[in-house]
């Protein structure tokens, strides 16, 4: 029995030493959207809405998200570490099962960097023109129907010094409709 107990303790010790930071500084981040509710108008009308001679344009909607980088309080942490934000995934979850599923959108951020203790504000295109032009959403033009979704924006980040990766998410809500101008 003692032999098994010693083996167990050794294995636990190995498991504990393999966990944690890779020693590259580290820290974390938070993501906060500027708006919690977004109305994404599917049609910006020229002339009278829905008239046979009127036309409309489709414009994209963005939400500003502030990423705050903060260091962990540890001895191997340095304020000189930076976080590189590469991409963001935008996932739409219907508020009701009556609303159709929408495809996940992906946005490259061109290697946006933020210093530990600093912040950066990123405009995230939560309603791009091609998404608004999908048949399931375009069918809402000239109707009073509104589709509502929870939006999760997941930012893919990497510590520049250590190379460790992590994600940070922000949530907002979006309504798609042909809103009255």
C-alpha positions in Angstrom: 0.0 0.0 0.0 2.9 2.4 0.9 4.4 1.7 -2.5 1.2 2.8 -4.3 0.9 5.9 -2.1 4.5 6.9 -3.0 3.8 6.3 -6.8 0.7 8.4 -6.5 2.6 11.2 -4.8 5.3 11.1 -7.4 2.8 11.3 -10.2 0.9 14.1 -8.6 4.2 16.0 -8.2 5.0 15.5 -12.0 1.5 16.7 -12.8 1.9 19.9 -10.7 5.2 20.9 -12.2 3.9 20.7 -15.8 1.1 23.1 -15.2 1.1 26.9 -15.3 2.8 29.6 -17.3 5.7 28.9 -19.6 7.6 31.6 -17.9 7.3 34.2 -20.7 5.7 36.9 -18.6 2.0 36.3 -19.1 -1.0 38.0 -17.7 -4.4 38.2 -19.2 -6.9 40.5 -20.9 -10.5 41.5 -20.8 -12.7 42.5 -23.7 -15.5 45.1 -23.3 -17.8 46.2 -26.1 -18.9 49.8 -26.3 -22.5 48.8 -27.0 -24.5 45.9 -25.5 -27.3 46.2 -28.0 -26.9 46.8 -31.7 -29.7 47.4 -34.3 -28.4 46.3 -37.7 -30.5 48.0 -40.3 -30.7 45.8 -43.4 -31.6 48.6 -45.8 -30.7 52.3 -46.0 -33.4 53.6 -48.3 -33.2 56.4 -50.9 -36.7 57.8 -51.3 -39.7 56.2 -49.8 -39.0 52.8 -48.2 -40.3 49.8 -50.1 -41.7 52.0 -53.0 -41.2 50.4 -56.4 -39.0 53.3 -57.5 -36.9 53.4 -54.3 -33.5 51.9 -53.9 -31.5 50.9 -50.8 -27.9 50.3 -49.8 -26.5 47.8 -47.4 -24.0 49.2 -44.9 -21.9 47.3 -42.4 -22.2 47.7 -38.6 -19.2 47.7 -36.3 -18.9 47.7 -32.5 -15.9 49.0 -30.7 -14.3 46.5 -28.3 -11.7 47.6 -25.8 -9.1 45.0 -24.9 -7.4 45.7 -21.6 -4.1 43.7 -20.9 -3.1 43.1 -17.4 -0.2 41.2 -15.9 -0.5 38.4 -13.4 0.9 39.2 -10.1 4.0 36.9 -10.1 7.7 37.2 -9.8 8.4 36.1 -13.4 6.0 38.8 -14.9 7.3 41.9 -16.6 5.4 44.9 -17.7 7.4 44.9 -21.0 5.4 41.9 -22.3 3.0 42.6 -25.1 -0.1 40.8 -26.4 -0.6 40.3 -30.1 -4.2 40.0 -31.2 -4.4 38.2 -34.5 -8.0 37.4 -35.3 -11.6 37.5 -33.9 -14.3 34.9 -34.4 -17.9 36.3 -34.4 -20.5 33.7 -33.4 -24.2 34.4 -33.7 -26.6 32.4 -31.4 -30.3 32.9 -32.1 -32.2 34.3 -29.2 -35.1 32.0 -30.2 -35.2 28.7 -32.2 -37.6 30.6 -34.5 -34.6 32.6 -36.0 -32.3 31.0 -38.6 -28.7 30.1 -37.9 -26.1 32.5 -39.2 -22.6 31.6 -40.2 -19.6 32.4 -38.0 -17.7 35.4 -39.3 -13.9 35.7 -39.1 -11.9 38.9 -39.0 -8.2 39.3 -39.3 -6.8 42.1 -37.1 -3.3 42.5 -38.7 -1.4 41.8 -35.6 -2.8 44.5 -33.3 -0.6 44.8 -30.2 -1.3 45.9 -26.7 1.2 46.5 -23.8 0.7 45.0 -20.4 -1.2 47.5 -18.4 -2.5 49.2 -21.5 -5.6 48.9 -23.7 -6.5 49.1 -27.4 -9.9 49.6 -29.0 -10.7 47.5 -32.0 -13.7 48.1 -34.3 -15.3 44.6 -34.9 -17.5 44.2 -37.9 -20.4 42.4 -36.3 -22.7 42.9 -39.3 -20.7 42.9 -42.5 -22.5 43.6 -45.9 -22.2 40.0 -47.1 -23.9 38.7 -43.9 -26.7 41.3 -44.3 -27.1 40.2 -47.9 -27.7 36.5 -47.1 -31.1 35.4 -48.3 -32.3 34.6 -44.8 -31.7 38.2 -43.7 -32.5 39.9 -47.0 -36.0 38.4 -46.8 -36.6 40.8 -43.9 -36.4 43.8 -46.1 -39.8 45.6 -46.4 -41.2 43.6 -43.4 -41.6 44.4 -39.7 -39.9 41.1 -38.7 -36.9 41.3 -36.4 -34.3 38.6 -35.8 -32.3 38.7 -32.6 -29.0 37.1 -31.8 -26.5 36.9 -29.0 -23.1 37.7 -30.4 -19.8 36.3 -29.0 -16.6 37.8 -30.2 -13.6 35.6 -29.4 -10.2 37.3 -29.8 -7.2 35.0 -30.5 -4.2 36.4 -28.6 -0.5 35.5 -28.2 2.1 36.7 -25.8 5.0 38.1 -27.9 7.8 36.9 -25.6 6.6 33.4 -24.5 4.5 32.6 -27.6 1.7 31.3 -25.3 -1.7 31.7 -26.8 -5.1 32.4 -25.2 -8.5 33.7 -26.1 -10.6 36.5 -24.6 -14.3 37.0 -25.4 -16.9 39.8 -25.4 -20.6 39.6 -25.7 -23.2 41.8 -27.2 -26.7 41.5 -28.7 -27.8 42.3 -32.3 -31.1 42.7 -34.0 -31.4 42.5 -37.8 -34.4 44.2 -39.4 -35.4 46.8 -42.0 -35.7 49.5 -39.4 -37.6 52.7 -40.3 -35.3 55.5 -41.2 
